[in-house]
Amino acid sequence: MMRTYVIMVVQLMIWSAFTLIEWLSKHDQLLYKVIMFFVFFYLAFALCNRVTQSTAKTLFITSLSLMIYSSIHYTLALITH
């Protein structure tokens, strides 16, 4: 259980880094942003898979962390605008 928590926190940091880099490259084309998303997704997935050693659990945890981060990100965007 503690491993899952640590992985979630690290993945939330990865998604935060993705958002920062996306913000810094706001003039890039959409294709480059999509490629960058898949690079960060692979990084989060590979890190989690190395710790959990289970592809199904890795996919669940990575998807969950992405959903949590996205919901927090868009909620804060709605509040601040």
Biopython code that builds the backbone (N, CA, C, O; Angstrom):
import numpy as np
from Bio.PDB.StructureBuilder import StructureBuilder

atoms = [
    (1, "MET", "N", (0.816, -1.189, 0.000)),
    (1, "MET", "CA", (0.000, 0.000, 0.000)),
    (1, "MET", "C", (0.865, 1.260, 0.000)),
    (1, "MET", "O", (0.550, 2.236, -0.681)),
    (2, "MET", "N", (1.944, 1.233, 0.757)),
    (2, "MET", "CA", (2.817, 2.398, 0.827)),
    (2, "MET", "C", (3.524, 2.629, -0.512)),
    (2, "MET", "O", (3.751, 3.775, -0.899)),
    (3, "ARG", "N", (3.871, 1.555, -1.217)),
    (3, "ARG", "CA", (4.489, 1.697, -2.530)),
    (3, "ARG", "C", (3.547, 2.408, -3.497)),
    (3, "ARG", "O", (3.962, 3.269, -4.273)),
    (4, "THR", "N", (2.281, 2.033, -3.434)),
    (4, "THR", "CA", (1.285, 2.656, -4.313)),
    (4, "THR", "C", (1.190, 4.149, -4.030)),
    (4, "THR", "O", (1.111, 4.954, -4.958)),
    (5, "TYR", "N", (1.197, 4.518, -2.774)),
    (5, "TYR", "CA", (1.138, 5.936, -2.394)),
    (5, "TYR", "C", (2.363, 6.684, -2.917)),
    (5, "TYR", "O", (2.231, 7.771, -3.480)),
    (6, "VAL", "N", (3.537, 6.117, -2.738)),
    (6, "VAL", "CA", (4.771, 6.763, -3.196)),
    (6, "VAL", "C", (4.760, 6.900, -4.715)),
    (6, "VAL", "O", (5.149, 7.940, -5.247)),
    (7, "ILE", "N", (4.319, 5.861, -5.411)),
    (7, "ILE", "CA", (4.242, 5.923, -6.870)),
    (7, "ILE", "C", (3.272, 7.015, -7.316)),
    (7, "ILE", "O", (3.551, 7.758, -8.257)),
    (8, "MET", "N", (2.128, 7.104, -6.628)),
    (8, "MET", "CA", (1.148, 8.137, -6.980)),
    (8, "MET", "C", (1.746, 9.538, -6.809)),
    (8, "MET", "O", (1.550, 10.404, -7.663)),
    (9, "VAL", "N", (2.455, 9.757, -5.738)),
    (9, "VAL", "CA", (3.062, 11.069, -5.495)),
    (9, "VAL", "C", (4.119, 11.379, -6.558)),
    (9, "VAL", "O", (4.180, 12.496, -7.072)),
    (10, "VAL", "N", (4.944, 10.392, -6.880)),
    (10, "VAL", "CA", (5.973, 10.601, -7.906)),
    (10, "VAL", "C", (5.323, 10.856, -9.265)),
    (10, "VAL", "O", (5.778, 11.714, -10.022)),
    (11, "GLN", "N", (4.269, 10.116, -9.571)),
    (11, "GLN", "CA", (3.596, 10.338, -10.847)),
    (11, "GLN", "C", (2.919, 11.700, -10.898)),
    (11, "GLN", "O", (2.886, 12.329, -11.956)),
    (12, "LEU", "N", (2.385, 12.163, -9.793)),
    (12, "LEU", "CA", (1.820, 13.507, -9.770)),
    (12, "LEU", "C", (2.906, 14.556, -10.021)),
    (12, "LEU", "O", (2.641, 15.585, -10.642)),
    (13, "MET", "N", (4.120, 14.298, -9.545)),
    (13, "MET", "CA", (5.232, 15.193, -9.840)),
    (13, "MET", "C", (5.593, 15.138, -11.325)),
    (13, "MET", "O", (5.940, 16.159, -11.920)),
    (14, "ILE", "N", (5.512, 13.951, -11.918)),
    (14, "ILE", "CA", (5.788, 13.809, -13.352)),
    (14, "ILE", "C", (4.758, 14.592, -14.160)),
    (14, "ILE", "O", (5.119, 15.293, -15.106)),
    (15, "TRP", "N", (3.469, 14.481, -13.795)),
    (15, "TRP", "CA", (2.427, 15.219, -14.517)),
    (15, "TRP", "C", (2.590, 16.726, -14.308)),
    (15, "TRP", "O", (2.301, 17.511, -15.211)),
    (16, "SER", "N", (3.046, 17.130, -13.133)),
    (16, "SER", "CA", (3.306, 18.553, -12.895)),
    (16, "SER", "C", (4.448, 19.050, -13.780)),
    (16, "SER", "O", (4.390, 20.158, -14.312)),
    (17, "ALA", "N", (5.476, 18.233, -13.932)),
    (17, "ALA", "CA", (6.589, 18.598, -14.816)),
    (17, "ALA", "C", (6.112, 18.690, -16.260)),
    (17, "ALA", "O", (6.542, 19.574, -17.001)),
    (18, "PHE", "N", (5.228, 17.784, -16.664)),
    (18, "PHE", "CA", (4.658, 17.846, -18.007)),
    (18, "PHE", "C", (3.903, 19.156, -18.214)),
    (18, "PHE", "O", (4.043, 19.793, -19.257)),
    (19, "THR", "N", (3.112, 19.557, -17.236)),
    (19, "THR", "CA", (2.346, 20.796, -17.346)),
    (19, "THR", "C", (3.278, 21.999, -17.434)),
    (19, "THR", "O", (3.028, 22.919, -18.213)),
    (20, "LEU", "N", (4.338, 22.002, -16.652)),
    (20, "LEU", "CA", (5.300, 23.094, -16.705)),
    (20, "LEU", "C", (5.963, 23.174, -18.075)),
    (20, "LEU", "O", (6.076, 24.258, -18.648)),
    (21, "ILE", "N", (6.395, 22.047, -18.597)),
    (21, "ILE", "CA", (7.055, 22.036, -19.901)),
    (21, "ILE", "C", (6.069, 22.403, -21.003)),
    (21, "ILE", "O", (6.429, 23.093, -21.957)),
    (22, "GLU", "N", (4.829, 21.945, -20.876)),
    (22, "GLU", "CA", (3.806, 22.323, -21.858)),
    (22, "GLU", "C", (3.564, 23.830, -21.829)),
    (22, "GLU", "O", (3.373, 24.451, -22.875)),
    (23, "TRP", "N", (3.573, 24.410, -20.646)),
    (23, "TRP", "CA", (3.393, 25.845, -20.515)),
    (23, "TRP", "C", (4.567, 26.608, -21.131)),
    (23, "TRP", "O", (4.378, 27.644, -21.768)),
    (24, "LEU", "N", (5.777, 26.087, -20.935)),
    (24, "LEU", "CA", (6.956, 26.733, -21.497)),
    (24, "LEU", "C", (6.995, 26.635, -23.019)),
    (24, "LEU", "O", (7.602, 27.475, -23.683)),
    (25, "SER", "N", (6.344, 25.606, -23.570)),
    (25, "SER", "CA", (6.338, 25.426, -25.025)),
    (25, "SER", "C", (4.951, 25.713, -25.592)),
    (25, "SER", "O", (4.439, 24.940, -26.402)),
    (26, "LYS", "N", (4.356, 26.794, -25.179)),
    (26, "LYS", "CA", (2.979, 27.101, -25.578)),
    (26, "LYS", "C", (2.849, 27.431, -27.057)),
    (26, "LYS", "O", (1.740, 27.414, -27.590)),
    (27, "HIS", "N", (3.941, 27.727, -27.726)),
    (27, "HIS", "CA", (3.877, 28.058, -29.146)),
    (27, "HIS", "C", (4.173, 26.858, -30.047)),
    (27, "HIS", "O", (4.198, 26.994, -31.270)),
    (28, "ASP", "N", (4.394, 25.696, -29.456)),
    (28, "ASP", "CA", (4.662, 24.501, -30.252)),
    (28, "ASP", "C", (3.378, 23.990, -30.901)),
    (28, "ASP", "O", (2.269, 24.311, -30.473)),
    (29, "GLN", "N", (3.562, 23.194, -31.931)),
    (29, "GLN", "CA", (2.419, 22.590, -32.610)),
    (29, "GLN", "C", (1.825, 21.496, -31.737)),
    (29, "GLN", "O", (2.483, 20.959, -30.846)),
    (30, "LEU", "N", (0.565, 21.179, -32.013)),
    (30, "LEU", "CA", (-0.159, 20.165, -31.245)),
    (30, "LEU", "C", (0.523, 18.802, -31.334)),
    (30, "LEU", "O", (0.557, 18.068, -30.346)),
    (31, "LEU", "N", (1.056, 18.458, -32.480)),
    (31, "LEU", "CA", (1.715, 17.162, -32.662)),
    (31, "LEU", "C", (2.864, 16.994, -31.673)),
    (31, "LEU", "O", (3.035, 15.919, -31.098)),
    (32, "TYR", "N", (3.646, 18.040, -31.473)),
    (32, "TYR", "CA", (4.780, 17.965, -30.550)),
    (32, "TYR", "C", (4.307, 17.829, -29.098)),
    (32, "TYR", "O", (4.945, 17.153, -28.292)),
    (33, "LYS", "N", (3.206, 18.465, -28.783)),
    (33, "LYS", "CA", (2.658, 18.342, -27.432)),
    (33, "LYS", "C", (2.125, 16.935, -27.187)),
    (33, "LYS", "O", (2.261, 16.406, -26.084)),
    (34, "VAL", "N", (1.524, 16.329, -28.199)),
    (34, "VAL", "CA", (1.029, 14.955, -28.073)),
    (34, "VAL", "C", (2.195, 13.989, -27.910)),
    (34, "VAL", "O", (2.133, 13.078, -27.084)),
    (35, "ILE", "N", (3.236, 14.175, -28.673)),
    (35, "ILE", "CA", (4.430, 13.325, -28.537)),
    (35, "ILE", "C", (5.029, 13.483, -27.148)),
    (35, "ILE", "O", (5.425, 12.501, -26.519)),
    (36, "MET", "N", (5.093, 14.724, -26.671)),
    (36, "MET", "CA", (5.635, 14.972, -25.334)),
    (36, "MET", "C", (4.766, 14.295, -24.266)),
    (36, "MET", "O", (5.295, 13.761, -23.291)),
    (37, "PHE", "N", (3.434, 14.313, -24.442)),
    (37, "PHE", "CA", (2.551, 13.635, -23.497)),
    (37, "PHE", "C", (2.859, 12.145, -23.446)),
    (37, "PHE", "O", (2.937, 11.566, -22.363)),
    (38, "PHE", "N", (3.034, 11.520, -24.607)),
    (38, "PHE", "CA", (3.328, 10.089, -24.623)),
    (38, "PHE", "C", (4.694, 9.777, -24.019)),
    (38, "PHE", "O", (4.871, 8.715, -23.423)),
    (39, "VAL", "N", (5.647, 10.669, -24.159)),
    (39, "VAL", "CA", (6.951, 10.474, -23.512)),
    (39, "VAL", "C", (6.793, 10.494, -21.994)),
    (39, "VAL", "O", (7.348, 9.645, -21.297)),
    (40, "PHE", "N", (6.040, 11.458, -21.486)),
    (40, "PHE", "CA", (5.825, 11.543, -20.044)),
    (40, "PHE", "C", (4.972, 10.368, -19.546)),
    (40, "PHE", "O", (5.206, 9.848, -18.455)),
    (41, "PHE", "N", (3.983, 9.954, -20.347)),
    (41, "PHE", "CA", (3.169, 8.804, -19.967)),
    (41, "PHE", "C", (4.040, 7.550, -19.885)),
    (41, "PHE", "O", (3.906, 6.761, -18.950)),
    (42, "TYR", "N", (4.923, 7.367, -20.853)),
    (42, "TYR", "CA", (5.820, 6.218, -20.827)),
    (42, "TYR", "C", (6.750, 6.273, -19.619)),
    (42, "TYR", "O", (7.010, 5.247, -18.989)),
    (43, "LEU", "N", (7.248, 7.453, -19.295)),
    (43, "LEU", "CA", (8.114, 7.613, -18.126)),
    (43, "LEU", "C", (7.373, 7.220, -16.847)),
    (43, "LEU", "O", (7.907, 6.485, -16.016)),
    (44, "ALA", "N", (6.155, 7.706, -16.694)),
    (44, "ALA", "CA", (5.361, 7.363, -15.509)),
    (44, "ALA", "C", (5.035, 5.875, -15.478)),
    (44, "ALA", "O", (5.101, 5.240, -14.425)),
    (45, "PHE", "N", (4.683, 5.323, -16.640)),
    (45, "PHE", "CA", (4.333, 3.907, -16.733)),
    (45, "PHE", "C", (5.539, 3.018, -16.416)),
    (45, "PHE", "O", (5.424, 2.059, -15.653)),
    (46, "ALA", "N", (6.696, 3.341, -17.004)),
    (46, "ALA", "CA", (7.894, 2.530, -16.790)),
    (46, "ALA", "C", (8.347, 2.568, -15.331)),
    (46, "ALA", "O", (8.755, 1.549, -14.774)),
    (47, "LEU", "N", (8.272, 3.742, -14.721)),
    (47, "LEU", "CA", (8.647, 3.863, -13.309)),
    (47, "LEU", "C", (7.733, 3.011, -12.430)),
    (47, "LEU", "O", (8.198, 2.285, -11.551)),
    (48, "CYS", "N", (6.450, 3.110, -12.675)),
    (48, "CYS", "CA", (5.486, 2.352, -11.880)),
    (48, "CYS", "C", (5.646, 0.850, -12.112)),
    (48, "CYS", "O", (5.579, 0.060, -11.169)),
    (49, "ASN", "N", (5.854, 0.464, -13.357)),
    (49, "ASN", "CA", (5.991, -0.961, -13.661)),
    (49, "ASN", "C", (7.245, -1.550, -13.026)),
    (49, "ASN", "O", (7.261, -2.717, -12.634)),
    (50, "ARG", "N", (8.276, -0.751, -12.928)),
    (50, "ARG", "CA", (9.509, -1.227, -12.290)),
    (50, "ARG", "C", (9.288, -1.499, -10.803)),
    (50, "ARG", "O", (9.891, -2.415, -10.243)),
    (51, "VAL", "N", (8.435, -0.714, -10.171)),
    (51, "VAL", "CA", (8.182, -0.881, -8.740)),
    (51, "VAL", "C", (7.152, -1.983, -8.486)),
    (51, "VAL", "O", (7.342, -2.815, -7.599)),
    (52, "THR", "N", (6.068, -1.993, -9.258)),
    (52, "THR", "CA", (4.979, -2.931, -8.971)),
    (52, "THR", "C", (5.166, -4.299, -9.604)),
    (52, "THR", "O", (4.664, -5.292, -9.078)),
    (53, "GLN", "N", (5.882, -4.373, -10.729)),
    (53, "GLN", "CA", (6.091, -5.632, -11.458)),
    (53, "GLN", "C", (4.789, -6.250, -11.950)),
    (53, "GLN", "O", (4.720, -7.464, -12.145)),
    (54, "SER", "N", (3.766, -5.443, -12.153)),
    (54, "SER", "CA", (2.477, -5.911, -12.639)),
    (54, "SER", "C", (1.942, -4.908, -13.654)),
    (54, "SER", "O", (1.717, -3.743, -13.327)),
    (55, "THR", "N", (1.742, -5.363, -14.879)),
    (55, "THR", "CA", (1.289, -4.456, -15.928)),
    (55, "THR", "C", (-0.118, -3.939, -15.669)),
    (55, "THR", "O", (-0.397, -2.762, -15.897)),
    (56, "ALA", "N", (-1.004, -4.806, -15.195)),
    (56, "ALA", "CA", (-2.381, -4.383, -14.931)),
    (56, "ALA", "C", (-2.438, -3.334, -13.810)),
    (56, "ALA", "O", (-3.133, -2.325, -13.925)),
    (57, "LYS", "N", (-1.703, -3.589, -12.738)),
    (57, "LYS", "CA", (-1.669, -2.638, -11.626)),
    (57, "LYS", "C", (-1.005, -1.332, -12.058)),
    (57, "LYS", "O", (-1.421, -0.250, -11.641)),
    (58, "THR", "N", (0.019, -1.437, -12.886)),
    (58, "THR", "CA", (0.707, -0.255, -13.393)),
    (58, "THR", "C", (-0.231, 0.601, -14.234)),
    (58, "THR", "O", (-0.276, 1.820, -14.068)),
    (59, "LEU", "N", (-0.975, -0.022, -15.128)),
    (59, "LEU", "CA", (-1.908, 0.721, -15.969)),
    (59, "LEU", "C", (-2.985, 1.389, -15.126)),
    (59, "LEU", "O", (-3.363, 2.530, -15.394)),
    (60, "PHE", "N", (-3.484, 0.688, -14.107)),
    (60, "PHE", "CA", (-4.499, 1.263, -13.230)),
    (60, "PHE", "C", (-3.961, 2.458, -12.459)),
    (60, "PHE", "O", (-4.605, 3.506, -12.413)),
    (61, "ILE", "N", (-2.794, 2.314, -11.857)),
    (61, "ILE", "CA", (-2.217, 3.387, -11.039)),
    (61, "ILE", "C", (-1.880, 4.600, -11.903)),
    (61, "ILE", "O", (-2.141, 5.736, -11.510)),
    (62, "THR", "N", (-1.300, 4.360, -13.078)),
    (62, "THR", "CA", (-0.930, 5.465, -13.952)),
    (62, "THR", "C", (-2.171, 6.200, -14.460)),
    (62, "THR", "O", (-2.190, 7.431, -14.503)),
    (63, "SER", "N", (-3.190, 5.463, -14.839)),
    (63, "SER", "CA", (-4.430, 6.093, -15.295)),
    (63, "SER", "C", (-5.103, 6.863, -14.161)),
    (63, "SER", "O", (-5.616, 7.963, -14.371)),
    (64, "LEU", "N", (-5.100, 6.291, -12.972)),
    (64, "LEU", "CA", (-5.688, 6.958, -11.819)),
    (64, "LEU", "C", (-4.951, 8.250, -11.485)),
    (64, "LEU", "O", (-5.581, 9.273, -11.220)),
    (65, "SER", "N", (-3.630, 8.210, -11.496)),
    (65, "SER", "CA", (-2.868, 9.424, -11.185)),
    (65, "SER", "C", (-3.095, 10.492, -12.250)),
    (65, "SER", "O", (-3.156, 11.680, -11.932)),
    (66, "LEU", "N", (-3.220, 10.081, -13.507)),
    (66, "LEU", "CA", (-3.490, 11.050, -14.577)),
    (66, "LEU", "C", (-4.884, 11.654, -14.419)),
    (66, "LEU", "O", (-5.058, 12.856, -14.624)),
    (67, "MET", "N", (-5.867, 10.851, -14.063)),
    (67, "MET", "CA", (-7.219, 11.378, -13.853)),
    (67, "MET", "C", (-7.269, 12.327, -12.658)),
    (67, "MET", "O", (-7.909, 13.376, -12.727)),
    (68, "ILE", "N", (-6.598, 11.967, -11.566)),
    (68, "ILE", "CA", (-6.581, 12.827, -10.387)),
    (68, "ILE", "C", (-5.897, 14.153, -10.711)),
    (68, "ILE", "O", (-6.399, 15.221, -10.360)),
    (69, "TYR", "N", (-4.752, 14.076, -11.380)),
    (69, "TYR", "CA", (-4.040, 15.309, -11.705)),
    (69, "TYR", "C", (-4.840, 16.171, -12.673)),
    (69, "TYR", "O", (-4.896, 17.391, -12.518)),
    (70, "SER", "N", (-5.454, 15.552, -13.659)),
    (70, "SER", "CA", (-6.258, 16.312, -14.622)),
    (70, "SER", "C", (-7.442, 16.995, -13.955)),
    (70, "SER", "O", (-7.750, 18.148, -14.253)),
    (71, "SER", "N", (-8.099, 16.288, -13.060)),
    (71, "SER", "CA", (-9.247, 16.898, -12.382)),
    (71, "SER", "C", (-8.812, 18.057, -11.490)),
    (71, "SER", "O", (-9.497, 19.078, -11.431)),
    (72, "ILE", "N", (-7.698, 17.917, -10.803)),
    (72, "ILE", "CA", (-7.185, 19.014, -9.975)),
    (72, "ILE", "C", (-6.757, 20.184, -10.858)),
    (72, "ILE", "O", (-7.053, 21.340, -10.555)),
    (73, "HIS", "N", (-6.062, 19.879, -11.948)),
    (73, "HIS", "CA", (-5.558, 20.909, -12.849)),
    (73, "HIS", "C", (-6.704, 21.722, -13.455)),
    (73, "HIS", "O", (-6.654, 22.952, -13.453)),
    (74, "TYR", "N", (-7.722, 21.056, -13.968)),
    (74, "TYR", "CA", (-8.824, 21.774, -14.608)),
    (74, "TYR", "C", (-9.728, 22.454, -13.580)),
    (74, "TYR", "O", (-10.306, 23.499, -13.879)),
    (75, "THR", "N", (-9.863, 21.899, -12.398)),
    (75, "THR", "CA", (-10.631, 22.572, -11.343)),
    (75, "THR", "C", (-9.946, 23.882, -10.944)),
    (75, "THR", "O", (-10.608, 24.910, -10.805)),
    (76, "LEU", "N", (-8.655, 23.847, -10.766)),
    (76, "LEU", "CA", (-7.928, 25.068, -10.422)),
    (76, "LEU", "C", (-7.951, 26.068, -11.577)),
    (76, "LEU", "O", (-7.997, 27.277, -11.347)),
    (77, "ALA", "N", (-7.919, 25.577, -12.808)),
    (77, "ALA", "CA", (-8.006, 26.475, -13.955)),
    (77, "ALA", "C", (-9.356, 27.178, -14.001)),
    (77, "ALA", "O", (-9.430, 28.354, -14.356)),
    (78, "LEU", "N", (-10.418, 26.472, -13.646)),
    (78, "LEU", "CA", (-11.735, 27.089, -13.625)),
    (78, "LEU", "C", (-11.866, 28.114, -12.501)),
    (78, "LEU", "O", (-12.510, 29.150, -12.667)),
    (79, "ILE", "N", (-11.259, 27.821, -11.374)),
    (79, "ILE", "CA", (-11.331, 28.727, -10.222)),
    (79, "ILE", "C", (-10.558, 30.007, -10.491)),
    (79, "ILE", "O", (-11.026, 31.092, -10.146)),
    (80, "THR", "N", (-9.377, 29.901, -11.103)),
    (80, "THR", "CA", (-8.525, 31.068, -11.295)),
    (80, "THR", "C", (-8.942, 31.933, -12.469)),
    (80, "THR", "O", (-8.521, 33.086, -12.556)),
    (81, "HIS", "N", (-9.754, 31.413, -13.371)),
    (81, "HIS", "CA", (-10.160, 32.216, -14.531)),
    (81, "HIS", "C", (-11.522, 32.695, -14.336)),
    (81, "HIS", "O", (-12.060, 33.393, -15.195)),
]
sb = StructureBuilder()
sb.init_structure("model")
sb.init_model(0)
sb.init_chain("A")
sb.init_seg("    ")
for serial, (resi, resn, name, xyz) in enumerate(atoms, 1):
    if name == "N":
        sb.init_residue(resn, " ", resi, " ")
    sb.init_atom(name, np.array(xyz, "f"), 0.0, 1.0, " ", f" {name:<3s}", serial, name[0])
structure = sb.get_structure()
